[in-house]
Amino acid sequence: MSEISPLNILNHELIGLETHVVGSKDPTHVSRKGIVVAETKDMIQLETAQGNILLPKDVCVFHIKLPDGTTVQVDGNLLRGRPEDRLKKRHKRRW
């Protein structure tokens, strides 16, 4: 599998990546940050200093830090679906 980059992040597993919520329809989610420890079809679980939290993908905008230090902003709607199913989807670049 290729290295994670801003161009192919939707086709990769997010577990282990540092993530920060920069926007959300629910204001209680904004500014939450941590490491992605699990991902389901509709939720991302972050390990934070306060413990693990679940965040719905479809209402959040995430800043995801890649292993090379680059930060990518991703609309959670683009992340909906199981990681293995996202490989099959074609996405129009919106960032």
mmCIF file as gemmi writes it, N, C-alpha and C atoms, coordinates in Angstrom:
data_model
loop_
_atom_site.group_PDB
_atom_site.id
_atom_site.type_symbol
_atom_site.label_atom_id
_atom_site.label_alt_id
_atom_site.label_comp_id
_atom_site.label_asym_id
_atom_site.label_entity_id
_atom_site.label_seq_id
_atom_site.pdbx_PDB_ins_code
_atom_site.Cartn_x
_atom_site.Cartn_y
_atom_site.Cartn_z
_atom_site.occupancy
_atom_site.B_iso_or_equiv
_atom_site.pdbx_formal_charge
_atom_site.auth_seq_id
_atom_site.auth_asym_id
_atom_site.pdbx_PDB_model_num
ATOM 1 N N . MET Axp A 1 ? 0.851 -1.178 0 1 0 ? 1 A 1
ATOM 2 C CA . MET Axp A 1 ? 0 0 0 1 0 ? 1 A 1
ATOM 3 C C . MET Axp A 1 ? 0.893 1.237 0 1 0 ? 1 A 1
ATOM 4 N N . SER Axp A 2 ? 0.449 2.28 -0.651 1 0 ? 2 A 1
ATOM 5 C CA . SER Axp A 2 ? 1.242 3.489 -0.764 1 0 ? 2 A 1
ATOM 6 C C . SER Axp A 2 ? 1.235 4.295 0.535 1 0 ? 2 A 1
ATOM 7 N N . GLU Axp A 3 ? 2.174 5.208 0.625 1 0 ? 3 A 1
ATOM 8 C CA . GLU Axp A 3 ? 2.297 6.11 1.767 1 0 ? 3 A 1
ATOM 9 C C . GLU Axp A 3 ? 1.072 7.024 1.844 1 0 ? 3 A 1
ATOM 10 N N . ILE Axp A 4 ? 0.629 7.339 3.061 1 0 ? 4 A 1
ATOM 11 C CA . ILE Axp A 4 ? -0.521 8.226 3.232 1 0 ? 4 A 1
ATOM 12 C C . ILE Axp A 4 ? -0.121 9.638 2.813 1 0 ? 4 A 1
ATOM 13 N N . SER Axp A 5 ? -0.956 10.262 1.992 1 0 ? 5 A 1
ATOM 14 C CA . SER Axp A 5 ? -0.724 11.634 1.563 1 0 ? 5 A 1
ATOM 15 C C . SER Axp A 5 ? -2.068 12.366 1.561 1 0 ? 5 A 1
ATOM 16 N N . PRO Axp A 6 ? -2.043 13.693 1.431 1 0 ? 6 A 1
ATOM 17 C CA . PRO Axp A 6 ? -3.305 14.43 1.365 1 0 ? 6 A 1
ATOM 18 C C . PRO Axp A 6 ? -4.183 13.993 0.2 1 0 ? 6 A 1
ATOM 19 N N . LEU Axp A 7 ? -3.588 13.474 -0.852 1 0 ? 7 A 1
ATOM 20 C CA . LEU Axp A 7 ? -4.355 13.07 -2.029 1 0 ? 7 A 1
ATOM 21 C C . LEU Axp A 7 ? -5.046 11.72 -1.872 1 0 ? 7 A 1
ATOM 22 N N . ASN Axp A 8 ? -4.533 10.859 -0.985 1 0 ? 8 A 1
ATOM 23 C CA . ASN Axp A 8 ? -5.113 9.523 -0.875 1 0 ? 8 A 1
ATOM 24 C C . ASN Axp A 8 ? -5.585 9.178 0.535 1 0 ? 8 A 1
ATOM 25 N N . ILE Axp A 9 ? -5.739 10.166 1.403 1 0 ? 9 A 1
ATOM 26 C CA . ILE Axp A 9 ? -6.103 9.899 2.797 1 0 ? 9 A 1
ATOM 27 C C . ILE Axp A 9 ? -7.443 9.174 2.935 1 0 ? 9 A 1
ATOM 28 N N . LEU Axp A 10 ? -8.372 9.427 2.026 1 0 ? 10 A 1
ATOM 29 C CA . LEU Axp A 10 ? -9.685 8.778 2.118 1 0 ? 10 A 1
ATOM 30 C C . LEU Axp A 10 ? -9.604 7.28 1.864 1 0 ? 10 A 1
ATOM 31 N N . ASN Axp A 11 ? -8.521 6.83 1.266 1 0 ? 11 A 1
ATOM 32 C CA . ASN Axp A 11 ? -8.35 5.414 0.959 1 0 ? 11 A 1
ATOM 33 C C . ASN Axp A 11 ? -7.498 4.683 1.983 1 0 ? 11 A 1
ATOM 34 N N . HIS Axp A 12 ? -7.213 5.336 3.099 1 0 ? 12 A 1
ATOM 35 C CA . HIS Axp A 12 ? -6.352 4.735 4.115 1 0 ? 12 A 1
ATOM 36 C C . HIS Axp A 12 ? -7.069 4.586 5.442 1 0 ? 12 A 1
ATOM 37 N N . GLU Axp A 13 ? -6.521 3.74 6.262 1 0 ? 13 A 1
ATOM 38 C CA . GLU Axp A 13 ? -6.957 3.542 7.635 1 0 ? 13 A 1
ATOM 39 C C . GLU Axp A 13 ? -6.529 4.762 8.454 1 0 ? 13 A 1
ATOM 40 N N . LEU Axp A 14 ? -7.397 5.233 9.352 1 0 ? 14 A 1
ATOM 41 C CA . LEU Axp A 14 ? -7.095 6.413 10.158 1 0 ? 14 A 1
ATOM 42 C C . LEU Axp A 14 ? -6.57 6.069 11.542 1 0 ? 14 A 1
ATOM 43 N N . ILE Axp A 15 ? -6.651 4.813 11.933 1 0 ? 15 A 1
ATOM 44 C CA . ILE Axp A 15 ? -6.225 4.412 13.277 1 0 ? 15 A 1
ATOM 45 C C . ILE Axp A 15 ? -4.748 4.75 13.471 1 0 ? 15 A 1
ATOM 46 N N . GLY Axp A 16 ? -4.483 5.413 14.596 1 0 ? 16 A 1
ATOM 47 C CA . GLY Axp A 16 ? -3.127 5.811 14.933 1 0 ? 16 A 1
ATOM 48 C C . GLY Axp A 16 ? -2.78 7.233 14.556 1 0 ? 16 A 1
ATOM 49 N N . LEU Axp A 17 ? -3.659 7.894 13.799 1 0 ? 17 A 1
ATOM 50 C CA . LEU Axp A 17 ? -3.377 9.262 13.378 1 0 ? 17 A 1
ATOM 51 C C . LEU Axp A 17 ? -3.926 10.271 14.384 1 0 ? 17 A 1
ATOM 52 N N . GLU Axp A 18 ? -3.178 11.345 14.584 1 0 ? 18 A 1
ATOM 53 C CA . GLU Axp A 18 ? -3.606 12.42 15.475 1 0 ? 18 A 1
ATOM 54 C C . GLU Axp A 18 ? -4.683 13.235 14.769 1 0 ? 18 A 1
ATOM 55 N N . THR Axp A 19 ? -5.782 13.493 15.472 1 0 ? 19 A 1
ATOM 56 C CA . THR Axp A 19 ? -6.943 14.143 14.871 1 0 ? 19 A 1
ATOM 57 C C . THR Axp A 19 ? -7.47 15.244 15.778 1 0 ? 19 A 1
ATOM 58 N N . HIS Axp A 20 ? -7.942 16.328 15.157 1 0 ? 20 A 1
ATOM 59 C CA . HIS Axp A 20 ? -8.488 17.476 15.883 1 0 ? 20 A 1
ATOM 60 C C . HIS Axp A 20 ? -9.784 17.888 15.189 1 0 ? 20 A 1
ATOM 61 N N . VAL Axp A 21 ? -10.865 18.042 15.945 1 0 ? 21 A 1
ATOM 62 C CA . VAL Axp A 21 ? -12.144 18.469 15.37 1 0 ? 21 A 1
ATOM 63 C C . VAL Axp A 21 ? -12.134 19.996 15.296 1 0 ? 21 A 1
ATOM 64 N N . VAL Axp A 22 ? -12.209 20.531 14.082 1 0 ? 22 A 1
ATOM 65 C CA . VAL Axp A 22 ? -12.156 21.989 13.899 1 0 ? 22 A 1
ATOM 66 C C . VAL Axp A 22 ? -13.517 22.592 13.593 1 0 ? 22 A 1
ATOM 67 N N . GLY Axp A 23 ? -14.494 21.754 13.311 1 0 ? 23 A 1
ATOM 68 C CA . GLY Axp A 23 ? -15.833 22.237 13.038 1 0 ? 23 A 1
ATOM 69 C C . GLY Axp A 23 ? -16.837 21.13 13.255 1 0 ? 23 A 1
ATOM 70 N N . SER Axp A 24 ? -18.042 21.505 13.698 1 0 ? 24 A 1
ATOM 71 C CA . SER Axp A 24 ? -19.074 20.507 13.914 1 0 ? 24 A 1
ATOM 72 C C . SER Axp A 24 ? -20.426 21.187 14.036 1 0 ? 24 A 1
ATOM 73 N N . LYS Axp A 25 ? -21.478 20.47 13.638 1 0 ? 25 A 1
ATOM 74 C CA . LYS Axp A 25 ? -22.833 20.962 13.848 1 0 ? 25 A 1
ATOM 75 C C . LYS Axp A 25 ? -23.179 20.933 15.327 1 0 ? 25 A 1
ATOM 76 N N . ASP Axp A 26 ? -22.479 20.102 16.09 1 0 ? 26 A 1
ATOM 77 C CA . ASP Axp A 26 ? -22.646 20.024 17.543 1 0 ? 26 A 1
ATOM 78 C C . ASP Axp A 26 ? -21.453 20.733 18.19 1 0 ? 26 A 1
ATOM 79 N N . PRO Axp A 27 ? -21.657 21.912 18.788 1 0 ? 27 A 1
ATOM 80 C CA . PRO Axp A 27 ? -20.531 22.687 19.321 1 0 ? 27 A 1
ATOM 81 C C . PRO Axp A 27 ? -19.744 21.982 20.425 1 0 ? 27 A 1
ATOM 82 N N . THR Axp A 28 ? -20.305 20.952 21.054 1 0 ? 28 A 1
ATOM 83 C CA . THR Axp A 28 ? -19.56 20.247 22.096 1 0 ? 28 A 1
ATOM 84 C C . THR Axp A 28 ? -18.431 19.378 21.52 1 0 ? 28 A 1
ATOM 85 N N . HIS Axp A 29 ? -18.447 19.131 20.217 1 0 ? 29 A 1
ATOM 86 C CA . HIS Axp A 29 ? -17.4 18.331 19.58 1 0 ? 29 A 1
ATOM 87 C C . HIS Axp A 29 ? -16.204 19.165 19.154 1 0 ? 29 A 1
ATOM 88 N N . VAL Axp A 30 ? -16.399 20.456 18.942 1 0 ? 30 A 1
ATOM 89 C CA . VAL Axp A 30 ? -15.326 21.319 18.445 1 0 ? 30 A 1
ATOM 90 C C . VAL Axp A 30 ? -14.19 21.367 19.468 1 0 ? 30 A 1
ATOM 91 N N . SER Axp A 31 ? -12.973 21.35 18.977 1 0 ? 31 A 1
ATOM 92 C CA . SER Axp A 31 ? -11.728 21.404 19.753 1 0 ? 31 A 1
ATOM 93 C C . SER Axp A 31 ? -11.364 20.087 20.425 1 0 ? 31 A 1
ATOM 94 N N . ARG Axp A 32 ? -12.111 19.027 20.175 1 0 ? 32 A 1
ATOM 95 C CA . ARG Axp A 32 ? -11.723 17.717 20.703 1 0 ? 32 A 1
ATOM 96 C C . ARG Axp A 32 ? -10.537 17.22 19.887 1 0 ? 32 A 1
ATOM 97 N N . LYS Axp A 33 ? -9.547 16.668 20.551 1 0 ? 33 A 1
ATOM 98 C CA . LYS Axp A 33 ? -8.401 16.133 19.812 1 0 ? 33 A 1
ATOM 99 C C . LYS Axp A 33 ? -7.832 14.931 20.52 1 0 ? 33 A 1
ATOM 100 N N . GLY Axp A 34 ? -7.225 14.073 19.73 1 0 ? 34 A 1
ATOM 101 C CA . GLY Axp A 34 ? -6.638 12.856 20.261 1 0 ? 34 A 1
ATOM 102 C C . GLY Axp A 34 ? -6.167 11.952 19.138 1 0 ? 34 A 1
ATOM 103 N N . ILE Axp A 35 ? -5.911 10.726 19.485 1 0 ? 35 A 1
ATOM 104 C CA . ILE Axp A 35 ? -5.449 9.716 18.533 1 0 ? 35 A 1
ATOM 105 C C . ILE Axp A 35 ? -6.626 8.811 18.175 1 0 ? 35 A 1
ATOM 106 N N . VAL Axp A 36 ? -6.806 8.541 16.89 1 0 ? 36 A 1
ATOM 107 C CA . VAL Axp A 36 ? -7.875 7.644 16.446 1 0 ? 36 A 1
ATOM 108 C C . VAL Axp A 36 ? -7.511 6.222 16.895 1 0 ? 36 A 1
ATOM 109 N N . VAL Axp A 37 ? -8.394 5.622 17.707 1 0 ? 37 A 1
ATOM 110 C CA . VAL Axp A 37 ? -8.152 4.253 18.184 1 0 ? 37 A 1
ATOM 111 C C . VAL Axp A 37 ? -9.12 3.244 17.578 1 0 ? 37 A 1
ATOM 112 N N . ALA Axp A 38 ? -10.229 3.72 17.012 1 0 ? 38 A 1
ATOM 113 C CA . ALA Axp A 38 ? -11.187 2.818 16.368 1 0 ? 38 A 1
ATOM 114 C C . ALA Axp A 38 ? -12.029 3.631 15.391 1 0 ? 38 A 1
ATOM 115 N N . GLU Axp A 39 ? -12.55 2.928 14.407 1 0 ? 39 A 1
ATOM 116 C CA . GLU Axp A 39 ? -13.371 3.585 13.398 1 0 ? 39 A 1
ATOM 117 C C . GLU Axp A 39 ? -14.457 2.612 12.966 1 0 ? 39 A 1
ATOM 118 N N . THR Axp A 40 ? -15.698 3.098 12.948 1 0 ? 40 A 1
ATOM 119 C CA . THR Axp A 40 ? -16.808 2.309 12.431 1 0 ? 40 A 1
ATOM 120 C C . THR Axp A 40 ? -17.363 3.042 11.218 1 0 ? 40 A 1
ATOM 121 N N . LYS Axp A 41 ? -18.448 2.545 10.694 1 0 ? 41 A 1
ATOM 122 C CA . LYS Axp A 41 ? -19.071 3.147 9.52 1 0 ? 41 A 1
ATOM 123 C C . LYS Axp A 41 ? -19.413 4.623 9.748 1 0 ? 41 A 1
ATOM 124 N N . ASP Axp A 42 ? -19.948 4.942 10.922 1 0 ? 42 A 1
ATOM 125 C CA . ASP Axp A 42 ? -20.422 6.3 11.178 1 0 ? 42 A 1
ATOM 126 C C . ASP Axp A 42 ? -19.703 7.037 12.3 1 0 ? 42 A 1
ATOM 127 N N . MET Axp A 43 ? -18.781 6.374 13.004 1 0 ? 43 A 1
ATOM 128 C CA . MET Axp A 43 ? -18.156 6.987 14.176 1 0 ? 43 A 1
ATOM 129 C C . MET Axp A 43 ? -16.636 6.848 14.142 1 0 ? 43 A 1
ATOM 130 N N . ILE Axp A 44 ? -15.992 7.808 14.802 1 0 ? 44 A 1
ATOM 131 C CA . ILE Axp A 44 ? -14.556 7.736 15.051 1 0 ? 44 A 1
ATOM 132 C C . ILE Axp A 44 ? -14.373 7.785 16.557 1 0 ? 44 A 1
ATOM 133 N N . GLN Axp A 45 ? -13.541 6.902 17.083 1 0 ? 45 A 1
ATOM 134 C CA . GLN Axp A 45 ? -13.252 6.897 18.51 1 0 ? 45 A 1
ATOM 135 C C . GLN Axp A 45 ? -11.855 7.466 18.715 1 0 ? 45 A 1
ATOM 136 N N . LEU Axp A 46 ? -11.797 8.536 19.538 1 0 ? 46 A 1
ATOM 137 C CA . LEU Axp A 46 ? -10.526 9.177 19.843 1 0 ? 46 A 1
ATOM 138 C C . LEU Axp A 46 ? -10.105 8.868 21.268 1 0 ? 46 A 1
ATOM 139 N N . GLU Axp A 47 ? -8.823 8.637 21.443 1 0 ? 47 A 1
ATOM 140 C CA . GLU Axp A 47 ? -8.245 8.524 22.773 1 0 ? 47 A 1
ATOM 141 C C . GLU Axp A 47 ? -7.742 9.91 23.14 1 0 ? 47 A 1
ATOM 142 N N . THR Axp A 48 ? -8.337 10.508 24.167 1 0 ? 48 A 1
ATOM 143 C CA . THR Axp A 48 ? -7.978 11.857 24.59 1 0 ? 48 A 1
ATOM 144 C C . THR Axp A 48 ? -7.41 11.803 26.006 1 0 ? 48 A 1
ATOM 145 N N . ALA Axp A 49 ? -6.955 12.941 26.499 1 0 ? 49 A 1
ATOM 146 C CA . ALA Axp A 49 ? -6.446 13.021 27.875 1 0 ? 49 A 1
ATOM 147 C C . ALA Axp A 49 ? -7.551 12.722 28.88 1 0 ? 49 A 1
ATOM 148 N N . GLN Axp A 50 ? -8.808 12.989 28.521 1 0 ? 50 A 1
ATOM 149 C CA . GLN Axp A 50 ? -9.951 12.751 29.401 1 0 ? 50 A 1
ATOM 150 C C . GLN Axp A 50 ? -10.549 11.355 29.232 1 0 ? 50 A 1
ATOM 151 N N . GLY Axp A 51 ? -10.016 10.556 28.355 1 0 ? 51 A 1
ATOM 152 C CA . GLY Axp A 51 ? -10.547 9.22 28.08 1 0 ? 51 A 1
ATOM 153 C C . GLY Axp A 51 ? -10.988 9.095 26.634 1 0 ? 51 A 1
ATOM 154 N N . ASN Axp A 52 ? -11.558 7.968 26.291 1 0 ? 52 A 1
ATOM 155 C CA . ASN Axp A 52 ? -12.012 7.737 24.916 1 0 ? 52 A 1
ATOM 156 C C . ASN Axp A 52 ? -13.36 8.394 24.682 1 0 ? 52 A 1
ATOM 157 N N . ILE Axp A 53 ? -13.51 9.005 23.499 1 0 ? 53 A 1
ATOM 158 C CA . ILE Axp A 53 ? -14.778 9.627 23.115 1 0 ? 53 A 1
ATOM 159 C C . ILE Axp A 53 ? -15.157 9.152 21.718 1 0 ? 53 A 1
ATOM 160 N N . LEU Axp A 54 ? -16.456 9.1 21.459 1 0 ? 54 A 1
ATOM 161 C CA . LEU Axp A 54 ? -16.977 8.756 20.144 1 0 ? 54 A 1
ATOM 162 C C . LEU Axp A 54 ? -17.475 10.016 19.458 1 0 ? 54 A 1
ATOM 163 N N . LEU Axp A 55 ? -17.105 10.189 18.206 1 0 ? 55 A 1
ATOM 164 C CA . LEU Axp A 55 ? -17.533 11.345 17.426 1 0 ? 55 A 1
ATOM 165 C C . LEU Axp A 55 ? -18.209 10.871 16.148 1 0 ? 55 A 1
ATOM 166 N N . PRO Axp A 56 ? -19.378 11.418 15.83 1 0 ? 56 A 1
ATOM 167 C CA . PRO Axp A 56 ? -20.022 11.057 14.562 1 0 ? 56 A 1
ATOM 168 C C . PRO Axp A 56 ? -19.268 11.696 13.398 1 0 ? 56 A 1
ATOM 169 N N . LYS Axp A 57 ? -19.025 10.919 12.368 1 0 ? 57 A 1
ATOM 170 C CA . LYS Axp A 57 ? -18.279 11.426 11.219 1 0 ? 57 A 1
ATOM 171 C C . LYS Axp A 57 ? -19.049 12.492 10.449 1 0 ? 57 A 1
ATOM 172 N N . ASP Axp A 58 ? -20.356 12.29 10.293 1 0 ? 58 A 1
ATOM 173 C CA . ASP Axp A 58 ? -21.126 13.134 9.373 1 0 ? 58 A 1
ATOM 174 C C . ASP Axp A 58 ? -21.35 14.568 9.834 1 0 ? 58 A 1
ATOM 175 N N . VAL Axp A 59 ? -21.083 14.902 11.084 1 0 ? 59 A 1
ATOM 176 C CA . VAL Axp A 59 ? -21.311 16.275 11.553 1 0 ? 59 A 1
ATOM 177 C C . VAL Axp A 59 ? -20.02 17.014 11.867 1 0 ? 59 A 1
ATOM 178 N N . CYS Axp A 60 ? -18.87 16.364 11.677 1 0 ? 60 A 1
ATOM 179 C CA . CYS Axp A 60 ? -17.597 16.961 12.069 1 0 ? 60 A 1
ATOM 180 C C . CYS Axp A 60 ? -16.693 17.242 10.869 1 0 ? 60 A 1
ATOM 181 N N . VAL Axp A 61 ? -15.832 18.225 11.049 1 0 ? 61 A 1
ATOM 182 C CA . VAL Axp A 61 ? -14.735 18.508 10.122 1 0 ? 61 A 1
ATOM 183 C C . VAL Axp A 61 ? -13.458 18.27 10.913 1 0 ? 61 A 1
ATOM 184 N N . PHE Axp A 62 ? -12.569 17.458 10.363 1 0 ? 62 A 1
ATOM 185 C CA . PHE Axp A 62 ? -11.374 17.023 11.08 1 0 ? 62 A 1
ATOM 186 C C . PHE Axp A 62 ? -10.102 17.59 10.461 1 0 ? 62 A 1
ATOM 187 N N . HIS Axp A 63 ? -9.134 17.921 11.321 1 0 ? 63 A 1
ATOM 188 C CA . HIS Axp A 63 ? -7.755 18.128 10.891 1 0 ? 63 A 1
ATOM 189 C C . HIS Axp A 63 ? -7.038 16.847 11.281 1 0 ? 63 A 1
ATOM 190 N N . ILE Axp A 64 ? -6.475 16.18 10.297 1 0 ? 64 A 1
ATOM 191 C CA . ILE Axp A 64 ? -5.796 14.91 10.534 1 0 ? 64 A 1
ATOM 192 C C . ILE Axp A 64 ? -4.315 15.097 10.219 1 0 ? 64 A 1
ATOM 193 N N . LYS Axp A 65 ? -3.478 14.767 11.198 1 0 ? 65 A 1
ATOM 194 C CA . LYS Axp A 65 ? -2.035 14.909 11.033 1 0 ? 65 A 1
ATOM 195 C C . LYS Axp A 65 ? -1.475 13.613 10.464 1 0 ? 65 A 1
ATOM 196 N N . LEU Axp A 66 ? -0.831 13.704 9.319 1 0 ? 66 A 1
ATOM 197 C CA . LEU Axp A 66 ? -0.253 12.546 8.645 1 0 ? 66 A 1
ATOM 198 C C . LEU Axp A 66 ? 1.107 12.218 9.248 1 0 ? 66 A 1
ATOM 199 N N . PRO Axp A 67 ? 1.622 11.012 9.017 1 0 ? 67 A 1
ATOM 200 C CA . PRO Axp A 67 ? 2.916 10.621 9.59 1 0 ? 67 A 1
ATOM 201 C C . PRO Axp A 67 ? 4.071 11.555 9.207 1 0 ? 67 A 1
ATOM 202 N N . ASP Axp A 68 ? 3.992 12.208 8.052 1 0 ? 68 A 1
ATOM 203 C CA . ASP Axp A 68 ? 5.072 13.112 7.645 1 0 ? 68 A 1
ATOM 204 C C . ASP Axp A 68 ? 4.937 14.508 8.255 1 0 ? 68 A 1
ATOM 205 N N . GLY Axp A 69 ? 3.897 14.722 9.093 1 0 ? 69 A 1
ATOM 206 C CA . GLY Axp A 69 ? 3.705 16.007 9.758 1 0 ? 69 A 1
ATOM 207 C C . GLY Axp A 69 ? 2.716 16.926 9.073 1 0 ? 69 A 1
ATOM 208 N N . THR Axp A 70 ? 2.296 16.591 7.862 1 0 ? 70 A 1
ATOM 209 C CA . THR Axp A 70 ? 1.316 17.385 7.129 1 0 ? 70 A 1
ATOM 210 C C . THR Axp A 70 ? -0.048 17.268 7.795 1 0 ? 70 A 1
ATOM 211 N N . THR Axp A 71 ? -0.786 18.38 7.867 1 0 ? 71 A 1
ATOM 212 C CA . THR Axp A 71 ? -2.143 18.362 8.403 1 0 ? 71 A 1
ATOM 213 C C . THR Axp A 71 ? -3.125 18.549 7.257 1 0 ? 71 A 1
ATOM 214 N N . VAL Axp A 72 ? -4.138 17.69 7.223 1 0 ? 72 A 1
ATOM 215 C CA . VAL Axp A 72 ? -5.141 17.718 6.155 1 0 ? 72 A 1
ATOM 216 C C . VAL Axp A 72 ? -6.508 17.944 6.784 1 0 ? 72 A 1
ATOM 217 N N . GLN Axp A 73 ? -7.285 18.869 6.211 1 0 ? 73 A 1
ATOM 218 C CA . GLN Axp A 73 ? -8.659 19.076 6.657 1 0 ? 73 A 1
ATOM 219 C C . GLN Axp A 73 ? -9.575 18.183 5.837 1 0 ? 73 A 1
ATOM 220 N N . VAL Axp A 74 ? -10.402 17.377 6.543 1 0 ? 74 A 1
ATOM 221 C CA . VAL Axp A 74 ? -11.284 16.431 5.872 1 0 ? 74 A 1
ATOM 222 C C . VAL Axp A 74 ? -12.695 16.569 6.424 1 0 ? 74 A 1
ATOM 223 N N . ASP Axp A 75 ? -13.664 16.721 5.539 1 0 ? 75 A 1
ATOM 224 C CA . ASP Axp A 75 ? -15.073 16.734 5.921 1 0 ? 75 A 1
ATOM 225 C C . ASP Axp A 75 ? -15.454 15.306 6.305 1 0 ? 75 A 1
ATOM 226 N N . GLY Axp A 76 ? -16.041 15.142 7.478 1 0 ? 76 A 1
ATOM 227 C CA . GLY Axp A 76 ? -16.407 13.827 7.971 1 0 ? 76 A 1
ATOM 228 C C . GLY Axp A 76 ? -17.349 13.069 7.061 1 0 ? 76 A 1
ATOM 229 N N . ASN Axp A 77 ? -18.169 13.776 6.272 1 0 ? 77 A 1
ATOM 230 C CA . ASN Axp A 77 ? -19.061 13.085 5.33 1 0 ? 77 A 1
ATOM 231 C C . ASN Axp A 77 ? -18.275 12.256 4.32 1 0 ? 77 A 1
ATOM 232 N N . LEU Axp A 78 ? -17.071 12.706 3.979 1 0 ? 78 A 1
ATOM 233 C CA . LEU Axp A 78 ? -16.244 11.949 3.04 1 0 ? 78 A 1
ATOM 234 C C . LEU Axp A 78 ? -15.677 10.688 3.679 1 0 ? 78 A 1
ATOM 235 N N . LEU Axp A 79 ? -15.645 10.649 5.008 1 0 ? 79 A 1
ATOM 236 C CA . LEU Axp A 79 ? -15.111 9.496 5.726 1 0 ? 79 A 1
ATOM 237 C C . LEU Axp A 79 ? -16.172 8.459 6.059 1 0 ? 79 A 1
ATOM 238 N N . ARG Axp A 80 ? -17.438 8.782 5.808 1 0 ? 80 A 1
ATOM 239 C CA . ARG Axp A 80 ? -18.514 7.844 6.15 1 0 ? 80 A 1
ATOM 240 C C . ARG Axp A 80 ? -18.335 6.538 5.401 1 0 ? 80 A 1
ATOM 241 N N . GLY Axp A 81 ? -18.644 5.472 6.081 1 0 ? 81 A 1
ATOM 242 C CA . GLY Axp A 81 ? -18.482 4.139 5.516 1 0 ? 81 A 1
ATOM 243 C C . GLY Axp A 81 ? -17.315 3.437 6.171 1 0 ? 81 A 1
ATOM 244 N N . ARG Axp A 82 ? -17.303 2.139 6.051 1 0 ? 82 A 1
ATOM 245 C CA . ARG Axp A 82 ? -16.207 1.37 6.621 1 0 ? 82 A 1
ATOM 246 C C . ARG Axp A 82 ? -14.936 1.652 5.839 1 0 ? 82 A 1
ATOM 247 N N . PRO Axp A 83 ? -13.788 1.635 6.51 1 0 ? 83 A 1
ATOM 248 C CA . PRO Axp A 83 ? -12.532 1.934 5.819 1 0 ? 83 A 1
ATOM 249 C C . PRO Axp A 83 ? -12.306 1.063 4.585 1 0 ? 83 A 1
ATOM 250 N N . GLU Axp A 84 ? -12.646 -0.22 4.684 1 0 ? 84 A 1
ATOM 251 C CA . GLU Axp A 84 ? -12.428 -1.11 3.539 1 0 ? 84 A 1
ATOM 252 C C . GLU Axp A 84 ? -13.358 -0.781 2.37 1 0 ? 84 A 1
ATOM 253 N N . ASP Axp A 85 ? -14.515 -0.18 2.64 1 0 ? 85 A 1
ATOM 254 C CA . ASP Axp A 85 ? -15.433 0.206 1.568 1 0 ? 85 A 1
ATOM 255 C C . ASP Axp A 85 ? -15.034 1.531 0.928 1 0 ? 85 A 1
ATOM 256 N N . ARG Axp A 86 ? -14.332 2.382 1.673 1 0 ? 86 A 1
ATOM 257 C CA . ARG Axp A 86 ? -13.899 3.667 1.113 1 0 ? 86 A 1
ATOM 258 C C . ARG Axp A 86 ? -12.914 3.486 -0.031 1 0 ? 86 A 1
ATOM 259 N N . LEU Axp A 87 ? -12.195 2.369 -0.04 1 0 ? 87 A 1
ATOM 260 C CA . LEU Axp A 87 ? -11.257 2.097 -1.128 1 0 ? 87 A 1
ATOM 261 C C . LEU Axp A 87 ? -11.964 2.009 -2.474 1 0 ? 87 A 1
ATOM 262 N N . LYS Axp A 88 ? -13.194 1.513 -2.47 1 0 ? 88 A 1
ATOM 263 C CA . LYS Axp A 88 ? -13.936 1.285 -3.702 1 0 ? 88 A 1
ATOM 264 C C . LYS Axp A 88 ? -14.597 2.554 -4.242 1 0 ? 88 A 1
ATOM 265 N N . LYS Axp A 89 ? -14.763 3.562 -3.383 1 0 ? 89 A 1
ATOM 266 C CA . LYS Axp A 89 ? -15.461 4.781 -3.788 1 0 ? 89 A 1
ATOM 267 C C . LYS Axp A 89 ? -14.549 5.704 -4.585 1 0 ? 89 A 1
ATOM 268 N N . ARG Axp A 90 ? -15.148 6.439 -5.466 1 0 ? 90 A 1
ATOM 269 C CA . ARG Axp A 90 ? -14.449 7.495 -6.178 1 0 ? 90 A 1
ATOM 270 C C . ARG Axp A 90 ? -14.853 8.811 -5.531 1 0 ? 90 A 1
ATOM 271 N N . HIS Axp A 91 ? -13.885 9.64 -5.177 1 0 ? 91 A 1
ATOM 272 C CA . HIS Axp A 91 ? -14.171 10.903 -4.511 1 0 ? 91 A 1
ATOM 273 C C . HIS Axp A 91 ? -13.709 12.062 -5.376 1 0 ? 91 A 1
ATOM 274 N N . LYS Axp A 92 ? -14.524 13.07 -5.423 1 0 ? 92 A 1
ATOM 275 C CA . LYS Axp A 92 ? -14.15 14.312 -6.062 1 0 ? 92 A 1
ATOM 276 C C . LYS Axp A 92 ? -13.362 15.102 -5.028 1 0 ? 92 A 1
ATOM 277 N N . ARG Axp A 93 ? -12.212 15.58 -5.377 1 0 ? 93 A 1
ATOM 278 C CA . ARG Axp A 93 ? -11.396 16.319 -4.407 1 0 ? 93 A 1
ATOM 279 C C . ARG Axp A 93 ? -12.095 17.605 -4.031 1 0 ? 93 A 1
ATOM 280 N N . ARG Axp A 94 ? -12.327 17.782 -2.717 1 0 ? 94 A 1
ATOM 281 C CA . ARG Axp A 94 ? -12.996 18.989 -2.216 1 0 ? 94 A 1
ATOM 282 C C . ARG Axp A 94 ? -12.118 19.736 -1.224 1 0 ? 94 A 1
ATOM 283 N N . TRP Axp A 95 ? -10.843 19.48 -1.241 1 0 ? 95 A 1
ATOM 284 C CA . TRP Axp A 95 ? -9.98 20.196 -0.31 1 0 ? 95 A 1
ATOM 285 C C . TRP Axp A 95 ? -8.768 20.704 -1.019 1 0 ? 95 A 1
